[in-house]
């Protein structure tokens, strides 16, 4: 598994790096992405992060859910279905997500 180093010198594994990028791109803190808040803005950022982790790692749905605050695999499946639907509905969103996915898939 590749390990990345962020600007502070902290080791980031791919999953953490993906969540950090989703956090940055959405303007939502990583604490909120991992947390229990369910506002639309936070939930959307969390769904994107879960979708990216699912597409760019070999982690199971259960492992992803555990990483995101003990959520179950059904929550991860729901997040992935939502992001897939948003991609189909919004070409600009699809382009941004595709760019993010390629960034992580190439590492």
C-alpha positions as CSV (number, residue, x, y, z in Angstrom):
1,X,0.0,0.0,0.0
2,X,1.3,3.4,-1.0
3,X,2.0,5.9,1.8
4,X,1.9,9.6,1.1
5,X,3.3,12.5,3.1
6,X,1.3,15.7,3.5
7,X,2.8,19.2,3.8
8,X,3.0,18.9,7.6
9,X,5.1,15.7,7.3
10,X,2.2,13.5,8.5
11,X,2.0,10.1,6.9
12,X,-1.3,9.7,5.0
13,X,-2.5,6.3,3.7
14,X,-4.6,6.4,0.6
15,X,-7.9,6.4,2.4
16,X,-6.9,9.3,4.6
17,X,-5.5,11.2,1.7
18,X,-8.8,10.8,-0.2
19,X,-10.8,12.0,2.7
20,X,-8.5,15.0,3.2
21,X,-8.9,15.9,-0.5
22,X,-12.7,15.5,-0.4
23,X,-12.7,17.7,2.7
24,X,-10.6,20.4,1.1
25,X,-12.6,20.4,-2.1
26,X,-15.9,20.7,-0.3
27,X,-14.8,23.1,2.4
28,X,-15.9,20.7,5.1
29,X,-13.6,19.7,7.9
30,X,-12.4,16.1,8.1
31,X,-13.9,16.0,11.6
32,X,-17.3,16.8,10.1
33,X,-16.9,14.1,7.4
34,X,-16.1,11.5,10.0
35,X,-18.6,12.9,12.5
36,X,-22.3,12.5,13.1
37,X,-23.6,15.8,11.6
38,X,-26.1,15.2,8.8
39,X,-26.6,18.6,7.2
40,X,-27.0,18.4,3.5
41,X,-23.6,20.0,2.9
42,X,-21.8,17.6,5.3
43,X,-23.6,14.6,4.0
44,X,-22.8,15.4,0.4
45,X,-19.1,15.8,1.2
46,X,-19.2,12.5,3.2
47,X,-20.9,10.7,0.3
48,X,-18.3,11.9,-2.1
49,X,-15.5,10.8,0.2
50,X,-17.0,7.4,0.6
51,X,-17.5,7.0,-3.1
52,X,-13.9,8.0,-3.8
53,X,-12.6,5.5,-1.2
54,X,-14.8,2.8,-2.7
55,X,-13.5,3.5,-6.3
56,X,-9.9,4.1,-5.5
57,X,-9.1,1.5,-2.9
58,X,-9.8,-2.2,-2.5
59,X,-11.5,-1.8,0.9
60,X,-14.8,-3.5,1.5
61,X,-18.0,-1.6,2.1
62,X,-17.8,-2.7,5.8
63,X,-14.2,-1.5,6.1
64,X,-15.1,1.9,4.6
65,X,-18.1,2.2,6.9
66,X,-16.0,1.5,9.9
67,X,-13.5,4.1,8.9
68,X,-16.3,6.7,8.6
69,X,-17.4,6.5,12.2
70,X,-18.7,3.0,12.5
71,X,-21.3,3.3,9.7
72,X,-22.6,0.1,8.2
73,X,-22.1,-1.2,4.7
74,X,-25.6,-0.1,3.7
75,X,-24.7,3.5,4.4
76,X,-21.7,3.3,2.1
77,X,-23.8,1.7,-0.6
78,X,-26.4,4.5,-0.2
79,X,-23.6,7.1,-0.5
80,X,-22.2,5.5,-3.6
81,X,-25.6,5.3,-5.3
82,X,-26.2,9.0,-4.5
83,X,-22.9,10.0,-6.0
84,X,-23.5,7.9,-9.1
85,X,-26.9,9.7,-9.5
86,X,-25.3,13.1,-9.1
87,X,-22.7,12.2,-11.7
88,X,-25.5,11.3,-14.2
89,X,-27.4,14.5,-13.5
90,X,-24.6,17.1,-13.4
91,X,-21.8,17.1,-16.0
92,X,-19.7,19.7,-14.1
93,X,-20.0,17.6,-10.9
94,X,-19.0,14.5,-12.9
95,X,-16.0,16.2,-14.3
96,X,-14.8,17.3,-10.9
97,X,-15.3,13.9,-9.4
98,X,-13.6,12.1,-12.4
99,X,-10.6,14.4,-11.9
100,X,-10.4,13.6,-8.2
101,X,-10.8,9.9,-8.9
102,X,-8.0,9.9,-11.5
103,X,-5.7,11.8,-9.1
104,X,-6.0,9.0,-6.6
105,X,-6.2,6.1,-9.0
106,X,-2.8,7.1,-10.5
107,X,-0.9,7.0,-7.2
